[in-house]
């Protein structure tokens, strides 16, 4: 039986998070990552249902080895203007399907569920009670960082 996909990347991420919390440099194999550097992000926000503190530091070379399929699924889920509108609405806190449908200017519940399926499949969004969705607290800052990074790449932060 094969090892679960992405296990090495998940273990590496957990090790990096522990190292960041303890104030240590992330673990790295000297031969692979010497001089590659560290990338990271952090945030202290009051969106998405409450105050959230988040920080991660990650070895730059290790980031290049994270499996592409999972990254592409998240980026594709956020790559639709309609889905981005849904995510922006959900960043304000848990939201009902009726409110999401109106916020994204969708004409049918089927359209909404099509987009929600992509967002939940990518683990960006999750159900939160009956007929309500949310972005889980630990994902709020990473989602905001993705939006900010995309705006930076697009030249919108000028």
Protein Blocks (a to p, Z undefined) as FASTA:
>chain_A
ZZdehklmmmmmmmmmmmmmnopacdddfklmgonbpcdddddddehhiacdddddddfk
lmmmgcfklmmmmmmmmmpfklmmmmmmmmnoccdfklmmmmnopabfklmmmmmmmmmm
nomaccedehiacddfklmmmmmmmmmmmmmmnopnZZ
